[in-house]
């Protein structure tokens, strides 16, 4: 959560590339399936049309051969009548017809039949049968049916191309919707891991520093009676660390977990955390000072463990950017409506133009994560948080929370186990996938 660097966005990682590849494969598969269906439908339509064309042509030829006059045949048909040795044809009939072999076959008593023949480069469907004492042959030029089928093929090809484009679009939409839950699950997993890393880092660092100082003093021969307070701080810190771990486990088990709000004394929390971070601050040569305006209590309504980690994150942020010999001031003011908590330091400062970016969550590098979580919790408590400062002149973080009007916070029992609130209060954090 550096205040001195502009946020940087990581390049797409392997998970992102995996999602993109999966979406592409799904798009191609959906588009391919739709295209295959379109091809099958087109083939069925074409075969059905060709079958109906042939059946219709045979019906027309059969009807024309049996009853149509040679001089006035049905449209698109020609008739030839052989009587004796002479053949009479319809007006405009092709000179390359009739098919005399068929006429002679039927004249000798052969069965009527329809056949496709090719004469002079043209395909015809002819039917020959006996009508009374004459043999009649009907002919149909098949080029018109071939032209219709060709037009149908072009139409189907155009429809297939349009359908393929539509299938790609549909496949893209379907793949996005299908992959979206996986992407959200991976994002929740990354976010959960980042939250775990951030929430455990500060209490572990605090415990490690205090344990090192305690071990050093014990090796130096300090009377153990004088280290009781230090041991109590170490026990309290380990208990709070267990509380954080329990919160993380609770948030991992449940999709949504809310805990009831109660009165929380921000002044008491600030004093407690200042003492807890005092060892770490002394190790860095930094002084932490808590100031209260003395105009009444500083009680808000919220989740104590979440607000404790809000103040802890702000102190950790200030410690990380304050030089040796520097100071951190935690100031609390309040009235009947609002309690204000300010964490100010005289450290590296920040660029006012980057104040909004400080509260943006990022993946990679750890920049902005803690302050992003702080703002989420503050907003979950119907409060606001602002940042101000100048490069090299320190930074100020100000939190304003609605004041509790129903009374003071209840005193916890000395041996009561810590309450289990979800990590970072009422903020509904996505679960890991």
LUMVEXTOR-37566 format. One record per residue (C-alpha): x, y negated, z. Coordinates in pm, whole numbers, padded with zeros to 5 digits, always signed. Layout:
<tivexs>
XYZ ...
</tivexs>
This chain:
<tivexs>
+00000+00000+00000 +00277-00238-00090 +00183-00605-00087 +00477-00708-00299 +00417-00494-00606 +00147-00520-00863 -00059-00203-00891 +00059+00046-01144 -00147+00310-01318 +00004+00652-01366 +00015+00814-01702 -00237+01091-01757 -00131+01393-01557 -00166+01762-01637 -00515+01773-01487 -00628+01490-01714 -00477+01661-02018 -00646+01985-01914 -00984+01813-01903 -00926+01647-02240 -00827+01977-02401 -01122+02156-02244 -01359+01887-02370 -01213+01913-02720 -01243+02291-02725 -01599+02274-02602 -01683+02010-02862 -01541+02227-03141 -01722+02535-03011 -02057+02358-02985 -02013+02195-03326 -01909+02530-03475 -02210+02708-03327 -02449+02443-03457 -02281+02453-03799 -02314+02831-03817 -02682+02801-03734 -02724+02540-04007 -02545+02764-04257 -02767+03058-04167 -03079+02846-04196 -02960+02713-04533 -02886+03066-04656 -03229+03185-04546 -03395+02889-04721 -03198+02951-05039 -03271+03324-05046 -03637+03263-04973 -03659+03008-05252 -03484+03237-05500 -03712+03525-05405 -04024+03310-05438 -03904+03178-05771 -03859+03530-05908 -04191+03654-05766 -04376+03350-05898 -04221+03382-06242 -04323+03748-06263 -04676+03666-06159 -04702+03393-06422 -04559+03619-06693 -04796+03899-06599 -05101+03670-06611 -04992+03511-06940 -04927+03846-07109 -05271+03976-07015 -05494+03681-07099 -05324+03368-07232 -05372+03291-07606 -05055+03290-07808 -05132+02951-07958 -05187+02786-07614 -04953+02945-07355 -04916+02817-06997 -04658+02544-06938 -04291+02652-06955 -04387+02987-07117 -04379+03119-07471 -04580+03409-07607 -04499+03650-07889 -04755+03889-08034 -04663+04181-08256 -04947+04322-08459 -04872+04571-08738 -04525+04467-08841 -04574+04092-08808 -04483+03882-08501 -04672+03562-08417 -04513+03314-08171 -04630+03013-07969 -04558+02664-08105 -04201+02555-08015 -04093+02904-07909 -03716+02973-07936 -03622+03134-08266 -03381+03368-08084 -03680+03546-07927 -03867+03777-07895 -03664+04067-07766 -03760+04315-08035 -03617+04614-07851 -03872+04558-07576 -04153+04514-07829 -04062+04840-07998 -04030+05025-07667 -04377+04921-07550 -04522+04983-07900 -04400+05342-07870 -04591+05376-07542 -04337+05248-07289 -04442+05106-06953 -04476+04728-06914 -04188+04565-06730 -04017+04231-06669 -03646+04199-06738 -03384+03926-06743 -03203+03890-07071 -02941+03652-07205 -02976+03542-07563 -02755+03284-07735 -02614+03172-07402 -02953+03122-07236 -03108+03336-06966 -03473+03436-07002 -03718+03640-06803 -03942+03837-07039 -04234+04070-06983 -04372+04294-07251 -04692+04497-07241 -04973+04612-07467 -05289+04400-07507 -05548+04587-07712 -05398+04688-08043 -05114+04435-08014 -04797+04416-07811 -04749+04084-07634 -04427+03948-07489 -04407+03643-07257 -04077+03461-07206 -03966+03203-06948 -03644+03002-06970 -03462+03047-06637 -03250+02733-06670 -03515+02529-06487 -03516+02763-06192 -03134+02757-06192 -03146+02375-06189 -03384+02382-05891 -03156+02618-05705 -02858+02397-05785 -03040+02093-05648 -03128+02292-05338 -02765+02394-05292 -02651+02031-05317 -02917+01928-05069 -02816+02204-04830 -02449+02110-04864 -02529+01747-04784 -02745+01858-04493 -02461+02081-04370 -02213+01793-04375 -02459+01562-04199 -02541+01840-03956 -02171+01898-03888 -02121+01531-03805 -02430+01536-03584 -02306+01860-03427 -01972+01698-03345 -02153+01409-03181 -02384+01643-02990 -02088+01860-02896 -01904+01555-02766 -02200+01454-02551 -02254+01808-02423 -01885+01860-02352 -01863+01534-02160 -02161+01629-01948 -02033+01983-01900 -01677+01879-01812 -01780+01581-01602 -01847+01788-01286 -01504+01949-01322 -01342+01609-01361 -01527+01479-01059 -01420+01784-00860 -01055+01730-00954 -01085+01359-00872 -01239+01445-00535 -00956+01690-00473 -00691+01431-00553 -00869+01172-00343 -00902+01409-00051 -00533+01496-00067 -00442+01127-00075 -00669+01054+00220 -00520+01340+00418 -00168+01218+00343 -00248+00864+00451 -00449+00949+00761 -00188+01188+00899 +00118+00979+00819 +00064+00700+01072 -00026+00911+01379 +00255+01157+01301 +00506+00874+01269 +00381+00721+01594 +00407+01053+01779 +00750+01128+01637 +00886+00788+01740 +00744+00812+02091 +00867+01171+02133 +01219+01070+02023 +01228+00779+02271 +01093+01000+02548 +01353+01269+02478 +01631+01008+02472 +01522+00865+02808 +01496+01209+02964 +01845+01300+02843 +01965+00970+02988 +01863+01082+03335 +01549+00872+03379 +01333+00981+03668 +01044+01193+03525 +00803+01006+03754 +00880+00690+03559 +00795+00866+03230 +00439+00962+03325 +00291+00670+03133 +00496+00762+02830 +00376+01121+02855 +00017+01001+02882 +00065+00797+02565 +00208+01102+02392 -00088+01317+02504 -00333+01050+02394 -00165+01022+02056 -00170+01399+02003 -00539+01404+02097 -00611+01133+01842 -00413+01327+01582 -00629+01632+01653 -00932+01409+01614 -00814+01300+01270 -00753+01662+01165 -01097+01763+01289 -01253+01475+01097 -01078+01588+00780 -01199+01945+00827 -01554+01820+00884 -01543+01609+00569 -01413+01911+00373 -01704+02128+00488 -01991+01893+00426 -02091+01690+00125 -02235+01416+00344 -02171+01367+00712 -02291+01068+00913 -02238+01003+01280 -02452+00767+01485 -02315+00421+01550 -02251+00304+01903 -02101+00005+02084 -01725-00026+02023 -01498-00277+02200 -01253-00399+01935 -01042-00576+02196 -00990-00252+02386 -00906-00067+02066 -00659-00335+01959 -00487-00327+02299 -00472+00053+02296 -00320+00065+01948 -00073-00212+02025 +00055-00003+02316 +00059+00309+02098 +00264+00133+01828 +00487-00052+02072 +00759+00216+02063 +00771+00213+01688 +00768-00167+01681 +01055-00187+01932 +01255+00060+01724 +01218-00184+01433 +01277-00493+01642 +00921-00620+01594 +00694-00767+01861 +00319-00694+01868 +00096-00935+02058 -00279-00909+02115 -00475-01226+02179 -00841-01265+02278 -01033-01592+02285 -01182-01505+02626 -01531-01622+02528 -01705-01296+02609 -01680-00943+02487 -01579-00832+02138 -01818-00544+02096 -01943-00430+01757 -02165-00145+01653 -01985+00134+01472 -01788+00458+01489 -01500+00428+01733 -01262+00674+01565 -01311+00508+01225 -01257+00155+01361 -00953+00277+01552 -00796+00393+01229 -00888+00065+01059 -00686-00132+01314 -00412+00134+01305 -00386+00102+00926 -00358-00277+00945 -00090-00252+01213 +00096+00010+01010 +00074-00216+00706 +00211-00511+00905 +00493-00303+01055 +00593-00186+00708 +00639-00544+00584 +00779-00725+00886 +01156-00771+00914 +01350-00702+01237 +01292-00984+01483 +00949-01053+01337 +00614-01080+01507 +00267-00935+01458 -00032-01107+01614 -00368-00936+01660 -00629-01201+01740 -00993-01141+01835 -01265-01404+01841 -01637-01361+01861 -01978-01513+01909 -02331-01381+01937 -02340-01272+01572 -01991-01187+01446 -01670-01046+01591 -01357-01138+01401 -01030-00945+01416 -00719-01091+01253 -00387-00914+01198 -00115-01165+01104 +00257-01112+01053 +00555-01323+00951 +00695-01064+00713 +00733-01033+00337 +00397-01190+00262 +00190-01146-00049 +00090-01319-00369 -00259-01470-00326 -00337-01370-00685 -00297-01003-00585 -00523-01003-00279 -00809-00825-00453 -00577-00562-00601 -00452-00473-00255 -00785-00305-00180 -00792-00096-00498 -00735+00276-00465 -00459+00418-00682 -00337+00765-00764 +00038+00803-00732 +00298+00620-00530 +00067+00556-00235 +00010+00193-00330 -00313+00043-00207 -00454+00362-00056 -00463+00261+00311 -00613-00082+00250 -00866+00070+00011 -00980+00305+00287 -00990+00016+00534 -01222-00182+00310 -01445+00121+00256 -01487+00165+00630 -01542-00205+00694 -01806-00220+00422 -01963+00093+00570 -02000-00105+00893 -02166-00397+00707 -01856-00607+00752 -01607-00791+00534 -01228-00793+00503 -01012-01059+00340 -00640-01103+00284 -00435-01420+00259 -00071-01522+00260 +00224-01641+00058 +00539-01464-00062 +00796-01473+00218 +00557-01643+00462 +00366-01348+00605 +00017-01216+00547 -00316-01238+00727 -00589-00973+00716 -00924-01078+00862 -01210-00843+00947 -01558-00967+01035 -01810-00724+01181 -02162-00778+01313 -02159-00815+01691 -02338-00559+01908 -02637-00716+02078 -02772-00422+02280 -02503-00418+02546 -02146-00321+02622 -01988+00005+02519 -02038+00299+02749 -01737+00410+02949 -01616+00754+02833 -01569+01027+03086 -01199+01080+03168 -01194+01447+03069 -01456+01433+02795 -01343+01573+02461 -01307+01323+02177 -01614+01261+01965 -01615+01410+01617 -01690+01149+01358 -01625+01193+00989 -01295+01061+00865 -01316+00685+00815 -01658+00650+00969 -01976+00657+00770 -01806+00629+00433 -01915+00930+00234 -01591+01057+00098 -01604+01299-00199 -01498+01650-00115 -01213+01838-00272 -01314+02052-00572 
</tivexs>
